[in-house]
Amino acid sequence: MSKQKQDKRMVVVTTDMDRRGVFFGELVSKDDSEVTLKDAQMCVYWSMETRGVLGLASHGPQKGSRVTPIIPSIWLDGVTSVMDCTEEAVEAWRAEPWE
């Protein structure tokens, strides 16, 4: 594994009840309740097979989920959690399922 790949921290981020978002991407910066993600995506809907928001970080969005295309970056406010992702989850997110 290359040094550059090792330095990337791929995460799932949730935002508060006012914003209600679940996002995925490479963590660029974090400050209090704000984060910036590179190559970001949003999970609009996750299926029962995904097994909740922790499932998004563990094995990624499963069949029946809806994930947006990748955007270059996003700044998020009102962050309530930042979860590290497994390699399996990263692959599932990057497949951009929309069923």
C-alpha positions as CSV (number, residue, x, y, z in Angstrom):
1,M,0.0,0.0,0.0
2,S,1.4,3.4,-0.9
3,K,2.1,6.1,1.7
4,Q,-0.4,8.4,0.0
5,K,-3.2,5.8,0.3
6,Q,-2.3,5.1,4.0
7,D,-2.7,8.8,4.8
8,K,-6.3,9.1,3.5
9,R,-8.9,8.9,6.2
10,M,-12.2,7.8,4.7
11,V,-15.2,8.6,6.9
12,V,-19.0,8.7,7.2
13,V,-20.2,11.9,8.7
14,T,-23.6,12.6,10.2
15,T,-25.2,16.0,10.9
16,D,-27.7,17.2,13.4
17,M,-31.5,16.9,13.3
18,D,-31.8,20.3,11.6
19,R,-29.6,19.2,8.7
20,R,-30.2,15.4,8.7
21,G,-27.4,14.4,6.4
22,V,-25.2,11.4,6.0
23,F,-22.0,11.9,4.0
24,F,-19.0,10.0,2.9
25,G,-15.5,11.1,1.8
26,E,-11.9,11.7,2.6
27,L,-11.6,13.8,5.8
28,V,-9.6,16.9,5.0
29,S,-10.2,18.9,8.2
30,K,-12.2,18.9,11.4
31,D,-12.9,21.8,13.8
32,D,-15.4,21.4,16.6
33,S,-18.7,20.6,14.7
34,E,-17.4,21.4,11.2
35,V,-15.7,19.1,8.7
36,T,-14.5,19.3,5.2
37,L,-14.6,16.2,3.0
38,K,-12.9,15.6,-0.4
39,D,-14.5,13.5,-3.1
40,A,-17.8,13.6,-1.1
41,Q,-21.0,11.7,-1.5
42,M,-24.4,11.7,0.3
43,C,-26.5,8.7,1.2
44,V,-30.0,9.8,0.5
45,Y,-31.5,6.5,1.6
46,W,-30.1,3.3,2.9
47,S,-31.8,-0.1,2.7
48,M,-32.6,-2.5,5.6
49,E,-29.7,-4.7,4.3
50,T,-27.3,-1.8,5.1
51,R,-28.2,-2.2,8.8
52,G,-28.3,1.5,9.8
53,V,-25.8,4.3,9.8
54,L,-23.0,2.2,11.4
55,G,-23.5,-0.3,8.5
56,L,-22.6,2.5,6.1
57,A,-19.2,2.7,7.8
58,S,-18.8,-1.0,8.3
59,H,-19.8,-2.5,4.9
60,G,-21.2,0.5,3.0
61,P,-24.6,1.1,1.3
62,Q,-26.2,-2.2,0.3
63,K,-28.7,-3.1,-2.4
64,G,-31.7,-0.8,-2.4
65,S,-29.7,2.2,-1.1
66,R,-29.4,5.6,-2.9
67,V,-26.0,7.3,-3.0
68,T,-25.2,10.5,-4.9
69,P,-22.4,11.0,-7.4
70,I,-19.1,12.3,-6.1
71,I,-18.4,16.0,-5.8
72,P,-15.0,17.5,-5.4
73,S,-15.5,18.8,-1.8
74,I,-18.1,19.7,0.8
75,W,-18.0,21.7,4.0
76,L,-20.4,20.5,6.7
77,D,-21.6,22.2,9.8
78,G,-23.6,20.7,12.7
79,V,-21.6,17.4,12.7
80,T,-22.7,14.9,15.2
81,S,-20.4,12.0,14.4
82,V,-17.4,11.0,12.3
83,M,-16.9,7.3,11.7
84,D,-13.9,5.6,10.1
85,C,-14.8,3.3,7.2
86,T,-13.6,-0.1,6.3
87,E,-12.1,-0.8,2.8
88,E,-15.3,-2.8,2.1
89,A,-17.4,0.2,2.9
90,V,-15.3,2.5,0.7
91,E,-15.8,0.2,-2.3
92,A,-19.5,0.1,-1.8
93,W,-19.8,3.9,-1.5
94,R,-17.8,4.4,-4.7
95,A,-20.1,2.1,-6.6
96,E,-22.7,4.9,-6.3
97,P,-25.8,2.6,-5.9
98,W,-29.1,4.2,-6.7
99,E,-31.9,1.6,-6.7
